[in-house]
Amino acid sequence: MRVLGVDPGLTRCGVGVVEGVAGRPLTMLGVGVVRTPADADTALRLVAVEAGLEAWLDEHRPEVVAVERVFSQHNVRTVMGTAQASAVAMLCAARRGIPVVLHTPSEVKAAVTGTGRADKAQVGAMVTRLLRLSAPPKPADAADALALAICHIWRAPAMNRLQQAAAQHASAAKGRTR
């Protein structure tokens, strides 16, 4: 499975591509950041984020796009920019028919480090170790994007089994009501 992880942000949108399957060593195919100037008009910044993400999608052709679920922060301006960048990532993927999954920050931290309260340094260290890199990806947004991709690869089999079980249960229940 090839996953593009997106750590959304207007100033720095982290992107990382990981390939592999749960239980096997994973391979990083690319990592980086789509940057926009903080003093630019928001609409133009969103266009720049879109262009950057489209380039990553063209180059790496992921099967899934994993985006960090936006959570409430105290700074409304920051959360708005994050939500807008997140929406752009989802739109780019949906336009191409690529499935989008959302993972919470604590879900990603728990999957990669074993604790949902890990700090950025711990996430970076584990991403470095799991992908057998020589140094943690910089900035932290890039490491977070890789962590999102790793999280999805590891969680996808369980998520699929849960969805199949729910579908079977719904189908059985529907059959009983006829």
C-alpha positions in Angstrom: 0.0 0.0 0.0 1.3 3.5 -0.9 0.0 6.3 1.4 0.5 10.0 1.1 0.4 11.5 4.6 -0.6 15.2 4.9 0.0 17.3 8.0 -2.1 20.2 7.0 -1.1 23.8 7.5 -1.1 27.1 5.6 2.5 28.1 6.2 4.0 24.6 6.2 2.0 21.6 4.9 3.9 18.5 5.7 3.8 15.7 3.1 5.3 12.2 3.2 4.9 9.1 1.1 5.3 5.6 2.7 4.9 2.3 1.0 4.5 -1.1 2.7 2.1 -3.4 4.6 1.5 -3.9 8.2 4.0 -6.3 9.9 6.7 -5.7 7.3 9.4 -3.1 7.0 8.1 0.2 5.5 9.8 2.3 2.9 9.8 6.1 2.7 9.4 7.2 -0.9 9.4 11.0 -0.3 9.1 13.6 2.3 8.8 17.4 2.2 6.8 20.5 3.0 4.6 22.7 0.8 5.3 26.2 2.0 3.4 29.5 1.6 4.3 33.0 2.7 2.5 34.1 5.8 1.9 37.5 4.5 0.2 36.4 1.2 -3.6 36.4 0.7 -5.2 33.3 2.1 -6.9 32.4 -1.2 -3.5 32.5 -3.0 -1.9 30.4 -0.2 -4.6 27.8 -0.7 -3.9 27.7 -4.5 -0.2 27.2 -3.7 -1.0 24.4 -1.3 -3.2 22.8 -4.0 -0.5 23.1 -6.6 2.1 21.5 -4.2 -0.2 18.6 -3.3 -1.1 18.0 -6.9 2.6 17.7 -7.7 3.0 15.1 -4.9 0.0 13.2 -6.2 1.3 13.2 -9.7 4.8 12.1 -8.7 3.9 9.4 -6.2 0.5 8.1 -7.2 -0.7 7.0 -3.7 -3.5 4.6 -3.2 -4.7 6.4 -0.1 -4.3 9.9 1.3 -4.1 10.1 5.1 -4.8 13.6 6.5 -4.5 14.7 10.1 -8.0 15.4 11.5 -8.2 19.0 12.6 -8.8 19.4 16.3 -9.8 22.4 18.3 -7.0 24.7 19.3 -7.1 27.9 21.3 -5.9 30.0 18.4 -8.9 30.2 16.0 -6.8 31.7 13.3 -4.4 28.7 13.3 -7.2 26.2 13.3 -8.9 27.9 10.4 -5.8 27.7 8.3 -5.2 24.1 9.2 -8.8 23.2 8.4 -8.6 25.0 5.0 -5.4 23.2 4.1 -6.9 20.0 5.2 -9.9 20.6 2.9 -7.6 21.3 0.0 -5.8 18.0 0.6 -9.1 16.1 0.7 -10.4 17.9 -2.4 -7.2 17.0 -4.4 -7.5 13.4 -3.5 -11.2 13.1 -4.1 -10.9 14.7 -7.5 -8.7 11.8 -8.5 -10.9 9.2 -6.8 -8.2 8.5 -4.2 -9.7 7.4 -0.8 -9.1 9.9 2.1 -8.8 8.8 5.7 -8.6 11.1 8.7 -6.5 10.3 11.8 -6.4 12.3 15.0 -3.1 13.5 16.3 -3.3 11.2 19.4 -4.2 8.2 17.2 -1.1 8.8 15.1 1.2 9.3 18.1 -0.2 6.2 19.7 0.3 4.1 16.6 3.9 5.3 16.0 5.2 5.7 19.6 2.9 3.7 21.7 1.5 6.7 23.6 -1.0 9.3 22.4 0.7 11.9 24.4 4.1 11.7 22.7 5.9 15.0 21.8 7.2 16.0 18.4 10.7 14.8 19.2 9.4 11.3 20.1 7.4 11.1 16.9 10.4 12.2 14.9 12.7 9.6 16.6 10.3 6.8 16.0 9.6 7.8 12.3 13.4 7.8 11.8 13.7 4.4 13.4 10.7 2.8 11.7 11.8 4.0 8.2 15.5 3.3 8.8 16.5 7.0 8.1 19.8 8.5 9.1 18.2 11.5 10.8 14.7 12.7 11.7 12.9 14.5 8.8 12.9 18.3 9.3 10.8 20.3 9.9 8.5 18.4 12.3 5.6 18.8 9.9 7.4 16.5 7.5 8.0 13.9 10.2 4.3 14.2 11.2 3.2 13.5 7.6 5.3 10.3 7.5 3.8 9.3 10.9 0.3 9.7 9.4 1.2 7.4 6.5 2.7 4.8 8.8 -0.3 5.0 11.1 -2.7 4.4 8.2 -0.7 1.4 6.9 -0.7 -0.2 10.3 -4.3 0.5 11.1 -5.9 -0.2 7.6 -6.2 -4.0 8.0 -8.1 -3.6 11.4 -10.2 -0.8 10.0 -11.2 -2.9 7.0 -12.1 -5.9 9.2 -14.3 -3.6 11.3 -16.0 -2.2 8.3 -16.6 -5.7 6.8 -18.0 -6.9 10.1 -20.4 -3.9 10.4 -21.5 -4.5 6.8 -22.2 -8.2 7.5 -24.1 -7.3 10.6 -26.2 -4.7 8.8 -26.9 -7.2 6.0 -27.9 -9.9 8.4 -30.2 -7.5 10.4 -31.8 -6.3 7.1 -32.5 -10.0 6.2 -34.2 -10.6 9.5 -36.6 -7.7 9.0 -37.9 -8.8 5.7 
